Amino acid sequence: MTNEITNVNSAPMIAVESDPDSTLVGLWLHGRAATTVLNYRLELQRFRAFVGKPLAQVTLAELQSFADSLEAAGLQPPTRRRALASVKSLYTFGHRLGALPFDTARALKLPAVRDSLSDRILDEEQVQRLIAATKNERDAIMLTLLYATGIRVSELSGIRWAHVSEQNGKAFLSIFGKGAKTRVVVCPARLTRRLMALRNDAADDAPVFRSRKKRAISPSQVLHIVKQTAKRARVERNVVVHSFRHAHASHSLDRNCPLHVLQRGLGHSSLHSTSRYVHARPSDSPSNYLPI
């Protein structure tokens, strides 16, 4: 709907009413990572298409019907949980902001999801096979760095030489990560020598890991490299880039890394997130500590 407004020169101007719900979504998504924004927008488009009315008018029964429709469509529990969690988060934000009169989605129950983290953790031998199966030195250093530091693929893509400093034979990487937080991770000495050899005469603003076109390697390119490497290594698991982060966390704990040190290295805002890896260590058990 449009309203005609007349300015001081009596020339007609057209003002278009904005959609309040779209404005709310924009405020809710502000400052989030690009991938997160894309995923949340897709989930909310599906939800808004289903209810077909303003967010403030949606009832709990309609929210529950939406949840049932996801199950009827054959979506798996993790996918349904992610979709519904997005809706719940938006309603909570809107209510706190005062844009929505009620947090209608608060009572919406999320589907239970089995924690499969332990099933996705590679063992040390599998990680070494993957690194050994890389096609070139750049890829070998890249996968080794992912494992050695536990950084995310988006963080890897964003590293520039200006973010790398060397001290006492070790490289210190300034990582701009999730939640717009910056942390420093340490690269082991042996890997540091190989990493610094990649630079040659690259400028400070040049990416550390470059594609053939000399641009920063993209997350999708890194995933492709990991998938192809897993085939060559004959690692019969669903290996993704994040597998190296999981392995980094689990293997560090196996070697007695303090939980708070691991939390800082991974960039977790909560110790609760890091503690998931304590419970995902199938090789450890209370029975190992009993005198039997």
C-alpha positions in Angstrom: 0.0 0.0 0.0 1.4 3.4 -0.8 0.7 6.9 0.5 1.1 10.1 -1.5 3.0 12.8 0.3 3.3 16.4 -1.0 6.5 18.3 -0.3 7.0 22.0 0.1 7.2 22.5 -3.7 3.8 20.7 -4.1 5.6 17.9 -6.2 4.1 14.5 -5.4 6.3 12.0 -3.6 5.6 8.3 -3.1 6.3 6.8 0.3 6.2 3.0 0.4 5.2 1.4 3.6 7.8 -1.1 4.8 6.8 -4.5 6.0 7.3 -4.5 9.8 8.1 -8.2 9.9 10.8 -7.8 7.3 12.2 -4.9 9.3 12.2 -7.0 12.4 14.0 -9.9 10.6 16.6 -7.4 9.4 17.3 -6.2 12.9 17.4 -9.8 14.2 20.0 -10.8 11.6 22.1 -7.7 11.8 25.8 -8.4 12.5 25.5 -12.2 12.0 27.9 -14.1 9.7 26.9 -14.2 6.0 26.3 -18.0 6.0 24.1 -17.7 9.1 22.1 -14.9 7.6 21.5 -17.0 4.4 20.4 -20.1 6.4 18.1 -18.1 8.7 16.5 -16.3 5.8 15.7 -19.5 4.1 14.2 -21.0 7.2 12.0 -17.9 7.8 10.9 -17.8 4.2 9.5 -21.3 4.6 7.8 -20.4 7.9 6.2 -17.2 6.7 5.0 -18.8 3.5 3.3 -21.5 5.6 1.5 -19.2 8.0 0.8 -16.5 5.5 0.1 -13.8 8.1 2.0 -11.2 10.2 4.2 -12.7 12.9 2.2 -11.0 15.7 -1.0 -12.8 14.5 0.4 -16.3 14.4 -1.0 -18.6 17.2 0.8 -21.4 19.0 -1.5 -23.9 17.2 -0.3 -22.6 13.9 3.3 -22.8 15.0 2.7 -26.4 16.0 1.1 -27.1 12.6 4.2 -25.7 11.0 6.3 -28.1 13.1 4.1 -31.0 12.0 4.4 -30.0 8.4 8.2 -30.2 8.6 7.9 -33.8 9.9 5.3 -34.7 7.3 7.7 -33.4 4.6 10.2 -36.0 5.7 12.8 -33.6 7.2 15.1 -35.2 9.7 15.1 -34.1 13.4 18.3 -32.0 13.2 16.8 -30.1 10.2 13.5 -29.6 11.8 15.1 -28.5 15.1 17.2 -25.9 13.2 14.1 -24.5 11.4 12.1 -24.3 14.6 15.0 -22.9 16.6 15.3 -20.0 14.1 11.6 -19.2 14.5 11.8 -19.3 18.3 14.9 -17.1 18.3 13.1 -14.5 16.2 10.0 -14.4 18.4 12.2 -14.1 21.5 14.1 -11.2 19.9 10.9 -9.5 18.7 9.2 -9.7 22.1 12.2 -8.4 24.0 12.4 -5.5 21.5 8.7 -4.7 22.0 7.9 -5.4 18.3 5.8 -8.5 19.2 3.2 -8.4 22.0 3.9 -12.1 23.0 6.7 -14.6 22.7 4.3 -17.0 21.1 7.0 -19.5 20.1 8.3 -19.9 23.6 6.1 -22.9 24.3 7.0 -24.5 21.0 8.9 -27.8 21.7 11.9 -28.7 19.6 12.3 -32.2 18.4 14.8 -34.3 20.3 18.0 -34.9 18.5 20.6 -37.6 19.3 24.0 -36.1 19.9 26.1 -37.8 17.2 29.3 -35.8 17.8 31.2 -38.9 18.9 30.3 -40.6 15.6 31.8 -37.8 13.6 35.2 -37.5 15.4 38.1 -38.8 13.3 40.9 -40.7 15.1 44.5 -39.6 14.9 45.4 -42.2 12.3 42.6 -41.0 10.0 43.7 -37.4 10.3 47.3 -38.3 9.4 46.1 -40.3 6.4 44.1 -37.3 5.2 47.1 -35.0 5.4 49.4 -37.5 3.7 46.9 -37.8 0.8 46.9 -34.1 -0.1 48.1 -33.3 -3.7 50.4 -30.4 -2.9 52.2 -28.5 -0.1 49.6 -25.7 0.1 46.8 -28.3 0.8 48.9 -30.2 3.2 49.7 -27.1 5.2 46.0 -26.0 5.1 44.7 -29.3 6.4 47.4 -29.5 9.0 46.6 -25.9 10.2 42.9 -26.8 10.5 43.8 -29.7 12.7 46.5 -28.0 14.7 44.5 -24.9 15.5 40.9 -26.0 15.3 39.9 -22.8 13.3 36.7 -22.7 11.3 36.8 -22.8 7.5 35.5 -19.2 7.3 38.3 -18.1 9.6 40.9 -20.0 7.5 39.7 -18.2 4.3 40.0 -14.8 6.0 43.6 -15.0 7.2 45.9 -12.4 5.6 49.7 -12.2 6.1 49.1 -9.1 8.1 47.4 -11.4 10.6 50.4 -13.6 11.0 53.4 -12.8 13.3 56.3 -14.9 14.2 58.0 -15.2 17.6 60.4 -17.7 19.0 59.9 -19.9 15.9 56.1 -20.1 16.2 53.5 -18.3 14.2 50.7 -16.4 16.0 47.6 -16.0 13.9 45.1 -13.3 14.7 41.7 -14.9 13.9 38.5 -12.9 13.4 35.9 -15.4 14.2 32.3 -16.1 15.0 30.4 -13.4 16.9 32.9 -10.7 15.6 35.4 -11.8 18.2 39.2 -11.8 17.7 41.4 -14.4 19.2 45.0 -15.5 18.8 45.9 -19.1 17.9 49.4 -20.6 18.0 50.9 -22.6 15.1 53.4 -25.3 16.1 57.1 -24.6 15.2 57.4 -27.3 12.5 54.3 -26.2 10.8 55.3 -22.5 11.2 58.4 -23.1 9.0 56.2 -24.6 6.2 53.6 -21.9 6.6 56.0 -19.0 6.3 57.6 -20.6 3.2 54.2 -20.1 1.4 54.5 -16.3 1.6 57.4 -15.6 -0.8 57.0 -11.9 -1.6 53.2 -11.7 -0.9 52.0 -8.3 0.5 50.6 -8.0 4.0 47.0 -7.8 2.7 47.4 -10.9 0.5 45.5 -14.0 1.7 47.6 -16.8 3.2 45.8 -19.5 1.3 45.1 -18.4 -2.3 43.2 -20.0 -5.1 44.7 -20.3 -8.6 43.3 -16.8 -9.4 45.3 -15.5 -6.4 42.2 -14.7 -4.4 41.5 -16.0 -0.9 40.5 -19.6 -1.1 36.7 -19.9 -0.5 35.1 -22.3 2.0 33.5 -24.2 -0.9 36.9 -24.7 -2.4 38.3 -26.0 0.9 35.4 -28.4 1.2 36.1 -29.7 -2.3 39.7 -30.3 -1.4 38.8 -32.1 1.8 36.3 -34.3 0.0 38.7 -35.3 -2.8 41.5 -35.9 -0.3 39.2 -38.2 1.8 38.6 -40.3 -1.3 42.3 -40.7 -2.0 43.0 -41.5 1.6 40.1 -44.1 1.6 38.7 -42.6 4.8 35.2 -44.0 4.7 33.5 -41.4 6.8 31.6 -38.3 5.9 34.6 -36.0 6.2 33.9 -32.3 6.0 36.1 -29.3 6.9 34.7 -29.1 10.4 35.9 -32.7 11.0 39.3 -31.2 11.7 38.0 -28.9 14.3 36.2 -31.8 16.0 39.4 -33.9 15.9 41.5 -31.0 17.2 39.2 -30.7 20.3 38.8 -34.4 21.0 42.5 -35.2 20.6 43.6 -32.2 22.6 41.5 -33.4 25.5 42.8 -36.9 25.1 46.3 -35.5 25.7 45.1 -33.7 28.8 44.6 -30.2 27.5 42.7 -28.1 30.1 39.1 -27.4 29.2 39.5 -23.6 29.6 42.5 -23.6 27.3 40.6 -25.5 24.6 37.7 -23.1 25.0 39.9 -20.1 24.3 41.6 -21.8 21.3 38.2 -22.7 19.7 36.7 -19.3 20.4 33.7 -20.7 22.3 31.8 -18.0 24.2 30.6 -20.6 26.7 32.4 -23.5 28.4 29.3 -25.5 27.9 29.9 -25.7 24.2 33.5 -26.9 24.7 32.4 -29.5 27.3 30.4 -31.3 24.6 33.8 -32.9 23.6 34.3 -34.3 27.1 31.1 -36.3 26.7 32.0 -37.3 23.1 35.1 -39.3 23.9 34.1 -43.0 23.4 37.5 -44.2 24.4 37.2 -42.8 27.9 34.8 -44.2 30.6 34.5 -44.1 34.4 35.3 -47.8 34.4 38.8 -47.0 33.3 39.4 -45.4 36.7 38.1 -48.3 38.8 40.5 -50.9 40.4 39.0 -53.8 38.5 
